[in-house]
Amino acid sequence: MTECKPKPIEFHALGSREVVAHFDGGDITSDAGGLMLREVEQRTGILKQFAACFTDYRNPKMIEHPMEDLVAQRVYGLCLGYEDLNDHDQLRSDPVLAVMVGKTDPKGEYRHNEQDRGKALAGKSTLNRLELTRADASVEERYKKIAMNPESIDHLMVDHFLDAHKRAPAQIILDLDATDDPIHGHQEGRFFHGYYDCYCYLPLYIFCGEFLLSAQLRSASIDPAKGALGDLKRVGTNSSEVAARGHSGPGRLRILPGRDHGLV
């Protein structure tokens, strides 16, 4: 059994300096740098825009964690290196993450249920519903009632790119590339890729300079170019002309006739 020591402990001095251990340091975190991410969100509102891409069918009277809070908690966790939902069983008690999310009670001292007090944020089960609800879910669903709008999410990164410019560029140059995303379990869609010499996914990315415009998670069992032309057409709808540069598989696309879609 752990024995707490509320009184300070004195160690041998270092020259004229006292060496004392105190145990009243308050709440301590190693993720304080995440507050910089909160500043970025305060200025850009990217996470609020992302949260607007979901439809919440939950009963508003029974909600403690609004959609914006759930999205912010999950995204901030990923940015801080916490990929697994299981991590949030501990993170839900982190007051700094609660501040980043925007909880007015960052220590969870006033939660409705006594068992939740001291845990300001959502647990893994609630976040699981956010990630695994089908896109066609409705209010009739019993548990998973947070449905995403795939088209809104697809357009979000393009809109963010355009918002960064005072006017839509006359021409944008897109870079397409597929790369490996290694996996270490028996996830759905896993496949051994001979070139990368590992089990992985093969997502397709589209960049314009430093801006990510599209990211499609795909199995490594498909042709690297699959779906690239459709992504290009979607990304290029808000610009008068799009020039595309393909790497590896996407480089084999014959898109010169695509001028009807704004592609060069």
C-alpha positions, 0 to 999 in steps of 0.5 A: 500500500502506498504511503503518502508523505505530506511533509517535505524530506530534506536531503544532504545539502549541495554546498550552500544549497538545500536539497528538499523534496516537496509533495505539494506541487499540485497538478503536473503534466508533461503535455503543457506544449499542447496549449500552443495547439489551443492557441492555433485553434483559437485563431483558426477554428479548424476543429470547430469546422471539423466538428460541424461535419458531424450530426449528433443524434444524442438527446441534448438533455443527456449530453455532458460532452458536446460534439466540439469537445469530443472532436477536440479531445480526440484530435489533441490526443493524436497530436500529443502522441496518444493514438489509442482510445484506451489512452483516454481512460487516463487522459480524461483526468488531465486538467491541461487537456481539459483546458485545451478542449475548453472545459470550464471545470478542468478538474471535473469536480462538478460532474453530475455522476459522482463516479465521474468526478475528477475526470473532466473529459470523455472516456474511451467508450464515448470516443469510440462511438464518435469514431465507429458510428456509420455515416448513414446512422440515424436517431433510431440508433441505440448507442452510436448516434454521432454520424459523419458527413463524408462530403463535408469532411472531404471539402473541409481541407480544401476550404481551409486552403482557400481561406488562407488566401485572400482570393482563390488562386488562378492556378494551383499545383497539386502533388499526389503520392501514395505511401505506407502506413505500417500496422502491427496487428490484424486490422481490417484491410491489412495487406503485406506490401512487397515494396515497403516490406511490411503489413500496411495501409496505402493512403493517398495524399494530395498536397498543395505546397504545405497544405494537405488537401486530401487523405484517403485511407486505403488497403495496400492490396490495391493499385496505388493510382486507384481513386486518384483521378476522382480525388483530383476532380473533387479537389479542383472544383474551386479553382479555375485550373489545376496542375497535377504532379503524380509520384509512383502509381498516380504518375501513370494517370492520363489526365490531359483530357481532364481539362473539362474538369479543370485538370491539366 
